[in-house]
Amino acid sequence: MPGTKQSKPITLALQGGGSHGAMTWGVLDRILEDGRLAIRAISGTSAAAMNAVALADGLARGGRDGARAALHDFWKAVSDSARFSPIQRSPLDKMLGNYSLDASPGYLFFEGLSRMFSPYELNPMGINPLRGLLDDLIDFTLVNASTDLAVHVTATNVRTGRPRVFGPGEVSTDAVLASACLPQMFPAVEIDGEAYWDGGFSGNPALYPLLTSTESPDILVVQINPIIRAELPRTARDIMNRVNEISFNSSLVKELRAIGLMQRVAAARGLDLGVYTHTYLHLIHTDLEVKDLVASSKLNAEWDYLRKLFDLGRDWADTWLDENFAAIGHHSTLDIDALEGDARLPSPDNIVRPAAE
């Protein structure tokens, strides 16, 4: 990605989360506007996969300004297409300025319906309004041909449960739709004879494509799903929401813990473990703000709401750049222990090793 003479190369790992992906749009917009970071590679899942391809398409067409415009146009198109959706806020929620859909008659109807019937029964043709948006707005030839920005999109193989990362040369409308395919809403997306569901189940986002990148040692994770919740969920909806959060965060946490453990072992033993030793991890995320965003609001695509989330993401990025830009290329700013609360990484000195034979 072309940048100014002073720009530092970085790779991005973007988490998915429905319309909450507008927060990531805000983060990307601020980074592009700032100009001090040159994005060399992106690994994205679900809504983040859409952010990634929109950014790459716009970048190829018109540089940083083109990327910002492409992201804006994509999210505006998403909002416009949802204007006549039967899933809308209740009148009371609109009066109170509440963007939750928990009291939406349309949301409650389809939520109940999805528990009784599969998308193969309700949507046998696999109609997805996002397909038309992607086909109209994204030139995947440009995305795949870019030598400045490598895009990686993760989906989950239904048969094996393993992540499938579609890298440069493989990214397509089907790959992005597969990455965002919630099994309760859409039939699995078939690519080359394999069926795929949302990538959040196996890699949200996948970090390993970025570990092997030679473009930058720095990985900036943009996380939009809460890891820690102090309150015990008690209602059926809250329990399901928490199950989904744990599921969609688990793969990311496991990869971060693995990298962190390898780095601690290397530091304690004076070893050079290649990419594990020379990878710097960073995180943009604010648990206190996103924990109040209810799960149903991930389906709310009203423009005012998307703009609120966009502004929140921009604020995150602005604060992060002020506090951490100097560390890029030098050291990690992510404290994995703090990220996981009480879930601590084991000390290398306490690792149990098999006895010598």
DORO-995814 format. One record per residue (C-alpha): residue number from 0; x, y, z; residue in three letters. Coordinates in pm, 1 decimal. Layout:
    n      east     north        up  res
  NUM         X         Y         Z  ala
...
END
This chain:
    n      east     north        up  res
    0       0.0       0.0       0.0  met
    1     162.7     323.7    -105.3  pro
    2     222.9     562.4     183.9  gly
    3     419.5     866.3     275.9  thr
    4     795.1     853.4     322.3  lys
    5     747.5     824.2     700.2  gln
    6     469.8     561.2     694.8  ser
    7     530.8     234.5     878.0  lys
    8     415.2     -99.2     732.7  pro
    9     156.2    -295.2     931.3  ile
   10     -78.9    -589.8     887.7  thr
   11    -437.3    -595.2    1015.8  leu
   12    -645.7    -873.9    1169.7  ala
   13   -1010.7    -769.0    1158.6  leu
   14   -1285.2    -938.0    1359.5  gln
   15   -1637.0    -984.5    1225.3  gly
   16   -1966.0    -899.3    1394.6  gly
   17   -2247.8    -802.4    1157.3  gly
   18   -2330.9    -432.4    1149.9  ser
   19   -2089.1    -382.8    1440.1  his
   20   -1829.0    -412.0    1165.2  gly
   21   -1902.8     -42.3    1109.9  ala
   22   -1673.9      16.3    1409.2  met
   23   -1394.8    -144.3    1208.6  thr
   24   -1487.6      80.9     916.8  trp
   25   -1425.9     374.9    1149.3  gly
   26   -1088.9     235.1    1257.9  val
   27    -982.4     185.1     896.7  leu
   28   -1102.7     531.1     795.4  asp
   29    -894.5     694.7    1070.5  arg
   30    -583.5     491.5     985.2  ile
   31    -617.6     579.6     617.2  leu
   32    -675.4     946.0     697.7  glu
   33    -376.5     957.1     934.8  asp
   34    -139.1     825.8     669.8  gly
   35     141.4     719.1     902.7  arg
   36      65.9     346.3     864.4  leu
   37      87.1     156.0     536.4  ala
   38    -147.6    -144.3     541.7  ile
   39      29.7    -434.7     371.8  arg
   40    -199.1    -729.3     449.6  ala
   41    -543.4    -789.5     600.0  ile
   42    -696.6   -1103.3     747.2  ser
   43   -1070.6   -1059.0     787.2  gly
   44   -1377.0   -1263.5     876.5  thr
   45   -1747.9   -1208.5     810.4  ser
   46   -1824.1    -832.3     805.4  ala
   47   -1450.0    -771.8     833.8  ala
   48   -1397.2    -965.8     511.8  ala
   49   -1628.7    -715.2     346.4  met
   50   -1436.8    -427.2     498.2  asn
   51   -1116.3    -582.6     367.1  ala
   52   -1228.6    -623.7       5.9  val
   53   -1392.4    -279.0      -1.7  ala
   54   -1068.5    -122.6     122.8  leu
   55    -856.8    -318.2    -125.5  ala
   56   -1085.1    -231.2    -417.4  asp
   57   -1090.5     137.6    -330.6  gly
   58    -716.8     145.9    -271.8  leu
   59    -650.2      -1.7    -615.5  ala
   60    -881.1     252.7    -777.8  arg
   61    -786.6     569.3    -593.1  gly
   62    -530.4     525.1    -315.6  gly
   63    -613.9     614.0      43.4  arg
   64    -894.7     853.0     -47.5  asp
   65   -1037.6     591.8    -282.3  gly
   66   -1029.9     332.8      -4.5  ala
   67   -1210.3     564.4     236.8  arg
   68   -1475.7     639.2     -26.0  ala
   69   -1519.8     270.1    -110.0  ala
   70   -1574.3     179.0     254.9  leu
   71   -1828.6     459.9     295.2  his
   72   -2013.4     358.2     -20.2  asp
   73   -2024.3      -6.4      81.9  phe
   74   -2175.4      61.6     424.3  trp
   75   -2419.2     314.8     279.4  lys
   76   -2533.3      53.7      27.5  ala
   77   -2579.8    -199.2     309.9  val
   78   -2794.2      51.1     497.3  ser
   79   -2998.6     141.9     190.4  asp
   80   -3067.2    -224.4     110.5  ser
   81   -3193.9    -285.0     465.6  ala
   82   -3431.9      11.0     461.2  arg
   83   -3733.2    -202.4     370.1  phe
   84   -3636.0    -506.7     573.2  ser
   85   -3913.9    -648.0     795.3  pro
   86   -3661.4    -644.8    1080.3  ile
   87   -3688.4    -292.7    1219.1  gln
   88   -3675.3    -131.2    1562.9  arg
   89   -3996.0    -105.6    1762.0  ser
   90   -4157.1     241.1    1782.6  pro
   91   -4069.1     260.9    2152.8  leu
   92   -3701.8     185.1    2085.9  asp
   93   -3697.9     456.3    1819.9  lys
   94   -3843.8     704.5    2067.7  met
   95   -3585.5     608.8    2330.4  leu
   96   -3292.6     610.3    2088.0  gly
   97   -3229.4     240.9    2156.8  asn
   98   -3079.6      53.4    1860.5  tyr
   99   -3154.7    -293.1    1998.3  ser
  100   -3387.2    -519.8    1798.8  leu
  101   -3485.0    -730.3    2101.3  asp
  102   -3838.2    -587.4    2093.6  ala
  103   -3870.8    -582.1    1714.3  ser
  104   -4170.6    -791.8    1601.5  pro
  105   -3990.8    -880.6    1277.9  gly
  106   -3674.2    -984.2    1460.4  tyr
  107   -3865.4   -1193.7    1713.2  leu
  108   -4067.1   -1361.0    1437.3  phe
  109   -3762.9   -1461.1    1232.1  phe
  110   -3565.5   -1558.5    1542.6  glu
  111   -3840.7   -1802.7    1640.3  gly
  112   -3877.8   -1925.9    1284.1  leu
  113   -3503.7   -2000.1    1257.1  ser
  114   -3527.5   -2227.1    1561.3  arg
  115   -3792.4   -2442.6    1395.8  met
  116   -3685.7   -2441.0    1031.9  phe
  117   -3347.3   -2446.5     860.5  ser
  118   -3244.7   -2200.5     588.2  pro
  119   -3269.7   -2491.1     343.0  tyr
  120   -3642.8   -2491.1     415.4  glu
  121   -3692.7   -2115.4     446.5  leu
  122   -3446.1   -2002.5     179.0  asn
  123   -3384.9   -2298.1     -54.3  pro
  124   -3253.9   -2071.0    -331.0  met
  125   -2988.0   -1928.3     -97.9  gly
  126   -3089.5   -1568.7    -171.4  ile
  127   -2851.6   -1323.8      -4.5  asn
  128   -2889.3    -949.4     -69.4  pro
  129   -2519.3    -899.9       0.3  leu
  130   -2431.1   -1093.3    -314.9  arg
  131   -2568.0    -818.8    -536.4  gly
  132   -2389.4    -550.4    -334.3  leu
  133   -2056.0    -726.5    -362.2  leu
  134   -2100.1    -793.5    -733.0  asp
  135   -2192.7    -430.0    -797.0  asp
  136   -1935.1    -259.1    -575.0  leu
  137   -1625.4    -480.2    -567.5  ile
  138   -1394.1    -565.8    -855.8  asp
  139   -1234.0    -886.0    -728.8  phe
  140    -988.4    -884.2   -1016.5  thr
  141    -838.3    -567.6    -867.8  leu
  142    -846.4    -713.4    -515.3  val
  143    -662.9   -1029.6    -618.5  asn
  144    -415.5    -855.2    -846.1  ala
  145    -294.8    -602.7    -588.4  ser
  146      75.6    -618.2    -508.1  thr
  147      43.1    -354.7    -234.2  asp
  148    -220.6    -520.0     -17.4  leu
  149    -272.6    -893.8      41.0  ala
  150    -628.4    -986.2     145.4  val
  151    -705.1   -1307.0     335.7  his
  152   -1065.5   -1412.8     400.1  val
  153   -1152.4   -1694.4     643.1  thr
  154   -1449.8   -1932.8     624.2  ala
  155   -1525.6   -2252.4     817.5  thr
  156   -1536.7   -2586.0     635.1  asn
  157   -1864.9   -2745.6     747.0  val
  158   -1739.0   -3099.0     692.7  arg
  159   -1408.3   -3069.2     879.7  thr
  160   -1473.2   -2772.6    1110.0  gly
  161   -1137.0   -2629.4    1007.7  arg
  162   -1070.5   -2276.3     879.3  pro
  163   -1021.3   -2220.1     509.4  arg
  164    -829.1   -1905.2     430.2  val
  165    -887.9   -1765.8      82.4  phe
  166    -575.3   -1568.1       0.7  gly
  167    -461.8   -1349.1    -288.3  pro
  168    -590.1   -1492.8    -615.0  gly
  169    -874.8   -1679.8    -440.2  glu
  170   -1088.3   -1399.7    -295.6  val
  171   -1431.5   -1382.4    -459.1  ser
  172   -1793.3   -1295.5    -390.4  thr
  173   -1853.7   -1656.2    -284.8  asp
  174   -1551.4   -1653.8     -51.7  ala
  175   -1672.4   -1337.2     122.5  val
  176   -2029.5   -1467.4     149.5  leu
  177   -1896.6   -1795.5     287.9  ala
  178   -1698.7   -1601.2     548.1  ser
  179   -2022.8   -1430.4     656.8  ala
  180   -2258.8   -1727.9     626.0  cys
  181   -2450.6   -1765.4     952.5  leu
  182   -2592.7   -2120.9     938.9  pro
  183   -2923.0   -2015.9    1097.6  gln
  184   -2983.7   -1760.8     821.3  met
  185   -2832.6   -1892.4     497.5  phe
  186   -2754.1   -2228.0     337.9  pro
  187   -2384.5   -2312.1     337.8  ala
  188   -2188.0   -2156.7      51.7  val
  189   -2032.3   -2419.8    -173.4  glu
  190   -1689.8   -2355.0    -325.3  ile
  191   -1499.1   -2621.4    -519.9  asp
  192   -1724.0   -2895.3    -385.4  gly
  193   -1689.8   -2796.8     -18.4  glu
  194   -1953.6   -2627.4     198.1  ala
  195   -1862.4   -2330.7     418.4  tyr
  196   -2011.2   -2140.1     711.4  trp
  197   -1910.9   -1819.8     887.2  asp
  198   -1537.4   -1797.0     948.4  gly
  199   -1597.8   -1676.2    1304.1  gly
  200   -1637.7   -2036.9    1419.0  phe
  201   -1277.9   -2124.7    1334.3  ser
  202   -1080.4   -1803.3    1284.1  gly
  203   -1216.1   -1463.9    1387.0  asn
  204    -983.7   -1355.2    1240.8  pro
  205    -711.6   -1603.3    1146.2  ala
  206    -368.9   -1470.7    1244.0  leu
  207    -141.3   -1728.0    1084.3  tyr
  208    -160.9   -1579.4     731.6  pro
  209     -13.9   -1261.0     879.7  leu
  210     254.4   -1440.3    1082.9  leu
  211     424.0   -1549.6     762.4  thr
  212     398.4   -1206.0     600.7  ser
  213     734.2   -1057.4     508.8  thr
  214     580.6    -711.7     471.4  glu
  215     568.2    -620.3     840.9  ser
  216     640.7    -776.7    1182.5  pro
  217     344.3    -587.3    1332.8  asp
  218      -7.2    -732.2    1357.1  ile
  219    -281.7    -494.1    1467.8  leu
  220    -594.8    -679.4    1581.9  val
  221    -922.1    -487.5    1562.7  val
  222   -1159.2    -668.7    1797.5  gln
  223   -1526.5    -578.5    1820.0  ile
  224   -1663.6    -864.1    2034.2  asn
  225   -1628.1    -855.0    2414.2  pro
  226   -1400.5   -1118.0    2566.5  ile
  227   -1485.6   -1059.4    2931.3  ile
  228   -1828.7   -1003.7    3084.0  arg
  229   -1852.9    -958.6    3460.0  ala
  230   -2226.5   -1030.6    3475.9  glu
  231   -2360.6   -1385.7    3465.8  leu
  232   -2612.1   -1417.6    3178.8  pro
  233   -2948.8   -1540.3    3306.7  arg
  234   -3205.2   -1488.8    3031.1  thr
  235   -3224.0   -1727.5    2736.7  ala
  236   -3120.9   -1453.2    2492.7  arg
  237   -2829.6   -1337.7    2710.7  asp
  238   -2705.2   -1695.2    2749.0  ile
  239   -2716.2   -1752.2    2373.6  met
  240   -2540.6   -1420.7    2314.5  asn
  241   -2262.1   -1514.0    2556.1  arg
  242   -2223.6   -1858.8    2397.0  val
  243   -2180.3   -1690.5    2059.6  asn
  244   -1927.8   -1440.3    2196.9  glu
  245   -1718.6   -1716.9    2351.4  ile
  246   -1737.1   -1921.8    2032.4  ser
  247   -1645.4   -1630.6    1807.7  phe
  248   -1357.2   -1518.5    2030.9  asn
  249   -1205.9   -1856.1    2118.1  ser
  250    -999.4   -1906.8    1802.4  ser
  251    -849.8   -1556.3    1824.6  leu
  252    -763.9   -1597.0    2193.4  val
  253    -602.3   -1936.0    2128.1  lys
  254    -382.0   -1794.5    1852.9  glu
  255    -283.6   -1494.3    2064.1  leu
  256    -201.9   -1718.6    2360.7  arg
  257       6.5   -1949.5    2140.1  ala
  258     207.7   -1657.5    2002.1  ile
  259     247.5   -1507.9    2348.3  gly
  260     360.2   -1838.9    2498.7  leu
  261     615.8   -1897.2    2224.2  met
  262     752.4   -1545.3    2274.5  gln
  263     784.2   -1594.4    2649.0  arg
  264     960.3   -1926.8    2601.8  val
  265    1196.7   -1767.7    2349.1  ala
  266    1273.2   -1477.5    2581.7  ala
  267    1331.5   -1704.1    2883.4  ala
  268    1557.0   -1943.1    2692.4  arg
  269    1732.9   -1690.7    2471.4  gly
  270    1598.4   -1859.2    2160.3  leu
  271    1512.2   -1724.2    1818.1  asp
  272    1185.4   -1888.3    1710.6  leu
  273    1157.8   -1708.7    1380.3  gly
  274     823.6   -1538.1    1320.8  val
  275     711.1   -1602.0    1679.0  tyr
  276    1009.8   -1412.2    1815.9  thr
  277     988.4   -1124.7    1571.1  his
  278     611.8   -1060.0    1568.9  thr
  279     475.0    -753.3    1747.8  tyr
  280     112.0    -770.3    1857.5  leu
  281    -121.9    -473.4    1899.1  his
  282    -493.0    -441.6    1976.4  leu
  283    -767.2    -185.6    1919.6  ile
  284   -1062.1    -274.8    2140.3  his
  285   -1266.9    -122.1    2422.4  thr
  286   -1457.7    -381.5    2624.7  asp
  287   -1642.4    -124.9    2832.5  leu
  288   -1804.1      28.9    2525.2  glu
  289   -1890.3    -278.6    2318.1  val
  290   -2029.8    -482.1    2606.8  lys
  291   -2342.9    -267.1    2602.8  asp
  292   -2410.7    -339.7    2235.1  leu
  293   -2670.5    -616.6    2239.1  val
  294   -2642.7    -906.3    1995.6  ala
  295   -2960.2    -822.4    1804.3  ser
  296   -2817.7    -482.3    1707.9  ser
  297   -2571.9    -666.3    1482.1  lys
  298   -2864.1    -688.0    1238.7  leu
  299   -2951.8    -318.9    1265.4  asn
  300   -2822.1    -143.5     954.7  ala
  301   -2987.1     197.4    1001.3  glu
  302   -2754.6     466.7     873.6  trp
  303   -2764.1     668.7    1196.1  asp
  304   -2660.0     360.3    1392.0  tyr
  305   -2381.6     269.1    1149.9  leu
  306   -2250.0     624.4    1172.5  arg
  307   -2249.3     607.2    1553.1  lys
  308   -2047.6     286.2    1537.6  leu
  309   -1819.8     441.0    1274.1  phe
  310   -1749.7     738.6    1500.3  asp
  311   -1675.8     504.0    1789.5  leu
  312   -1422.5     316.3    1577.0  gly
  313   -1256.9     637.2    1466.4  arg
  314   -1221.1     745.4    1827.7  asp
  315   -1063.4     411.2    1919.5  trp
  316    -813.4     441.0    1635.9  ala
  317    -733.9     803.1    1714.3  asp
  318    -655.6     721.1    2076.9  thr
  319    -456.6     412.8    1982.6  trp
  320    -244.7     600.0    1728.6  leu
  321    -162.9     872.3    1981.1  asp
  322     -56.3     621.5    2244.2  glu
  323     108.3     345.8    2041.1  asn
  324     234.7     468.7    1703.9  phe
  325     594.5     496.1    1826.4  ala
  326     592.6     125.5    1920.3  ala
  327     521.4       6.3    1566.2  ile
  328     824.0    -179.2    1436.3  gly
  329     984.0    -194.6    1781.9  his
  330     775.6    -390.1    2032.7  his
  331     428.7    -524.5    2114.5  ser
  332     170.3    -309.7    2290.5  thr
  333     -78.8    -591.8    2356.1  leu
  334     -79.3    -732.1    2709.6  asp
  335    -229.3   -1077.8    2655.9  ile
  336    -263.0   -1137.7    3030.3  asp
  337    -471.6    -822.1    3068.8  ala
  338    -679.2    -914.4    2763.3  leu
  339    -781.4   -1244.0    2922.8  glu
  340    -837.9   -1118.5    3274.9  gly
  341    -759.4   -1405.1    3514.5  asp
  342    -666.6   -1648.5    3236.9  ala
  343    -289.8   -1627.5    3268.1  arg
  344     -27.1   -1766.1    3037.9  leu
  345     187.0   -2028.4    3212.6  pro
  346     544.4   -1937.6    3294.6  ser
  347     799.0   -2111.1    3069.4  pro
  348     969.0   -2238.2    3385.0  asp
  349     648.4   -2417.4    3485.7  asn
  350     582.1   -2592.7    3157.4  ile
  351     559.5   -2968.2    3212.8  val
  352     785.9   -3150.8    2971.9  arg
  353     793.8   -3528.6    2909.3  pro
  354    1066.9   -3715.1    3096.9  ala
  355    1366.9   -3817.6    2894.6  ala
  356    1354.9   -4176.9    2779.8  glu
END
